[in-house]
Amino acid sequence: MGERADVHAATATATVAPVRPEAEDHRVRRGLQRILPVAFLLLILVIWEAVAVAGSVPVYILPAPTAIAQRLAESWDIIWDATLVTTSEVLIGFVIGVVLGIALAIPIAYSTVVRSTLYPLIVASQAVPKIAIAPLLVLWLGFDIWPKIAVTALMVFFPVTVTAAEGFASVDRNLLDLLRSVNASATQIFLRVRFPHALPHIFSGLKVGITLAVVGAVVGEWVGADSGLGYLLTYANTLLDSTLLFASLFMLIVLGVVLFVLVDLAERLLLPWHNAQEVAIGS
Amino acid sequence: MATLDPGAPATRAQIAAHDVAKSYPTAKGGRQEALASVDLEIPRGQFISLLGPSGCGKTTLLKMIGGLIGPSGGTLAIDGQPVASAVRQRKFGFVFQDATLLPWRNVLDNATLLLDVTGQGDGRERVRDLLQMVGLRGFEHYYPSQLSGGMKQRVALARALALEPEILLMDEPFAALDAITRDRMGEELLKILDGSRTVVFVTHSIREAALLSDRVVVMSARPGRVVADVLIDLPRPRDPSVRDSVAFGGYERELRSHIVVDHEVADG
């Protein structure tokens, strides 16, 4: 912080050559952007701990962060097993949802008839609360992993379909004219232009989708399961075992964040050209 | 070439438009005339500009020649054959106002796009030569986001020339560029094309049309129609310094005199 103040002083007095201080100022600001969220989180944890330790709140209402951390270590085997179960549900459901979503987006992007026929149904499928149809899915698919995967896929496909359809359809008209002028087939245009053009759109759908996937798996587990983090949550809840509940919740958050970061990383690696453009717009 | 439609007049024109018109249905149920009847014959190797204000149908005419839209009346023939068969033979190359490059392909890959799509992977060396010709040597591995507007249009030009089209169709290719870059691009186009192929060039710049063309067709709006057909009899190969000549000034004046001032706009 002291360094930052110095930099400001330097830019204020030495107006002749502000190039270096400006660059430094930029670096300081970026460092601050990274530190701030962590510092804020730590602050919340400290307040939380203080409130819990002060003893005015019963443990089953709000256990202290240190108690949760301790429980996480003690019950690690159970929690890790549950995490693995939920992760596999999330990943399988996500992949199925993405494949389904993109497959559905293709006819929607190409045909106004299909679009007007399918869109109301797709929107309606999202208006139905998943928790309400989850028991039905258990009835249809049994108690094993499949109803969880089904709920997850149902949540994931929607943002993917919407973003992919928009991506496929939003290619520049002149570019399509150019390709048609050399007799390119619809398949060639799709593979060479529409699909890569849609990828940034699809990735924003994937980012929404991956967070929804975690929600989907937990909802699936709530309705009927004997393993997984969602199951552990309900189990801990019925026992009023709040430290286990919070420990499971913590793992769910970690799972969601890690998966999101992985999708984000995949986007950066696969679409370097897109990030370059974003920077250009931002600067 | 040999199988001429017996009904069509025997002609050496590469592009022959007879009574070509285009109209669109309006929301009120009537028809909006974009282009009234146009007769135009363009011989092989001619650089022809379609000059006029916005809404005069010059782009519409260009797109009909290239088979991107169909005329609502009249006949269009390329080398005596229907436009569709010219498209099949890949006789057309297009350059639009926006470069429309693919941001995920570098300069070289953008320039070879049409080769890839048509399965002519062996043309990459020729495309390298083309990139050098349009002044992009050393920029082969740059991405579009790293290029200026003028450089992007050079890539678009190389991309259009990669398939060695007989007819180059350019729709206000330099209109989005700043005035200085625009002048430079015009000068370089003179060198690059040097009268070797048929070019239809849409523009609303009198100066650009006069500099580049063998012939300028002046069009006016509401509905779009041809009002003048001016031969630009300046020597080729043409040097940019021709712009300082008396003859060039004369052509500029003549073209300007044919541009119809839209009274609705002028009075308002």
Interface residues (C-beta under 8 A of the other chain):
Chain A: D172 N174 L175 D177 L178 L179 R180 S181 V182 N183 A184 Q188 I189 R192 V193 P196 H197 L271 W273 H274 A276 Q277 A280
Chain B: K63 G66 G67 L68 V87 R88 R90 F92 G93 F94 F96 Q97 D98 T100 L102 P103 W104 L113 L114 D116 V117 T118 Y143 S145 Q146 L163
